[in-house]
Amino acid sequence: MEHSEPKEQRNYVRLHMSETIIARMSIEQVNGVSVHSRSKPVLITELSPGGLRMLTHLELPSSSHYLLGFQLMIKQVEMKLNGYVVWRDADESQFCYGISLRLTASERRALISLLNMYLTTLCPDQLKIHELYKSMSLYYLHTSKQHLDQSI
């Protein structure tokens, strides 16, 4: 079993998707060059503004040399997300992957808003938790922007 998941390095709260989310995954780029590939279905099990966890029968290398694209629908909203495989865990009949998302600031804000809406529909009586998730996500978005501004 190959497993190279790093210790907890997440900047965002990751939500376990209680509803089945089937995404269509395709290869968008290889070594920075755009390519066209057929899409294959994958199961999204966790999602955050920084990454996702997926299950599939496909064996993919852990590499940033290729960019994957994911078309998915959450609460009747279609999204296109891009990211790289950062770790892989093999099972008897499937592979579990950790994907680091590569999103613009506006894409990340849209995903945060969508995930907050998803969380609100799961537990409508837990408004305090929803507000905490939203404020934590916005805090990380703000601090990562400051870090980028300082490094430029």
C-alpha positions in Angstrom: 0.0 0.0 0.0 1.5 3.3 -1.1 0.6 6.2 1.2 2.5 9.4 1.5 -0.1 11.7 3.0 1.7 14.5 4.9 1.0 15.3 8.5 -1.9 17.7 9.0 -1.1 20.7 6.8 -4.5 21.8 5.8 -5.4 25.5 5.8 -9.1 24.9 5.5 -11.8 22.9 7.3 -12.5 19.8 5.2 -16.1 18.7 5.0 -17.0 15.1 4.7 -19.6 14.9 2.0 -22.6 13.0 3.4 -24.3 13.0 0.0 -22.7 11.1 -2.9 -20.9 13.6 -5.1 -19.9 12.1 -8.5 -17.5 14.3 -10.4 -16.2 14.0 -13.9 -12.4 14.1 -13.8 -10.1 14.8 -16.8 -6.5 15.7 -17.4 -6.3 19.4 -18.2 -2.5 19.9 -18.5 0.7 17.9 -18.7 3.9 19.8 -17.9 2.0 23.0 -18.3 0.7 22.1 -21.8 -3.0 21.9 -22.3 -4.3 18.5 -23.3 -7.8 17.1 -24.0 -8.7 13.8 -22.3 -11.9 11.9 -21.8 -13.5 12.4 -18.5 -14.0 9.6 -16.0 -16.3 9.5 -13.0 -14.8 9.8 -9.5 -16.4 9.9 -6.1 -15.7 13.0 -4.0 -15.7 12.0 -0.3 -14.3 15.2 1.3 -14.0 18.8 0.1 -12.5 22.1 1.3 -11.5 25.3 -0.4 -7.9 24.0 -0.5 -8.4 20.4 -1.6 -10.4 17.3 -1.9 -10.3 13.5 -1.3 -11.6 11.2 -4.0 -12.1 7.5 -4.7 -11.6 5.9 -8.1 -10.5 2.7 -9.8 -7.9 4.7 -11.8 -4.2 4.5 -10.8 -2.7 8.0 -11.0 0.8 9.0 -10.0 1.4 11.6 -7.2 2.8 14.5 -9.1 2.4 18.1 -9.9 3.4 17.5 -13.5 -0.2 17.2 -14.6 -3.3 19.2 -13.7 -6.6 17.4 -13.2 -10.0 19.0 -13.8 -13.1 18.1 -11.9 -16.7 19.0 -13.0 -19.1 18.5 -10.1 -22.5 19.6 -8.9 -23.2 20.7 -5.3 -26.7 21.8 -4.4 -27.7 22.4 -8.0 -24.6 24.5 -8.6 -22.1 23.2 -11.2 -18.4 23.9 -10.5 -15.1 23.3 -12.3 -12.1 22.7 -10.0 -8.5 22.1 -10.9 -5.8 20.4 -8.8 -2.8 18.1 -8.5 -2.5 14.7 -6.8 -0.5 15.1 -3.6 -0.9 11.6 -2.1 -2.4 8.2 -3.0 -3.6 5.3 -0.9 -4.3 2.0 -2.6 -7.0 -0.5 -1.5 -7.9 -3.9 -3.1 -10.1 -2.5 -5.7 -9.8 1.3 -5.6 -7.5 4.2 -5.0 -8.0 7.1 -2.6 -6.3 10.4 -3.6 -5.6 13.7 -1.9 -5.9 16.6 -4.4 -4.5 20.1 -3.7 -6.8 22.5 -5.5 -5.4 25.4 -7.7 -8.1 28.1 -7.5 -8.1 31.8 -8.1 -9.3 34.0 -5.2 -12.7 34.4 -6.8 -13.1 30.6 -7.4 -12.1 30.0 -3.8 -14.6 32.5 -2.5 -17.3 30.8 -4.6 -16.4 27.4 -3.3 -16.4 28.7 0.3 -19.9 30.1 -0.2 -21.1 26.9 -1.8 -19.7 24.8 1.0 -21.3 27.0 3.6 -24.6 26.6 1.8 -24.1 22.8 1.7 -23.3 22.8 5.5 -26.3 25.0 6.3 -28.6 22.5 4.5 -27.1 19.5 6.4 -27.6 21.0 9.8 -30.0 24.0 9.7 -30.3 24.2 13.5 -26.5 24.6 13.9 -26.2 28.3 12.8 -23.3 28.9 15.2 -21.2 26.1 13.5 -22.0 27.5 10.1 -20.9 31.0 11.1 -17.7 29.5 12.6 -16.9 27.6 9.4 -17.5 30.7 7.3 -15.4 32.9 9.5 -12.5 30.4 9.6 -12.5 30.0 5.8 -12.6 33.7 5.2 -9.8 34.2 7.8 -7.6 31.7 5.9 -8.4 33.2 2.6 -7.5 36.7 4.0 -4.2 35.5 5.6 -3.1 33.6 2.5 -3.7 36.7 0.4 -1.6 38.7 2.8 1.2 36.1 2.6 1.0 36.3 -1.2 1.1 40.1 -1.2 4.2 40.0 1.1 6.1 37.5 -1.1 5.7 39.5 -4.3 
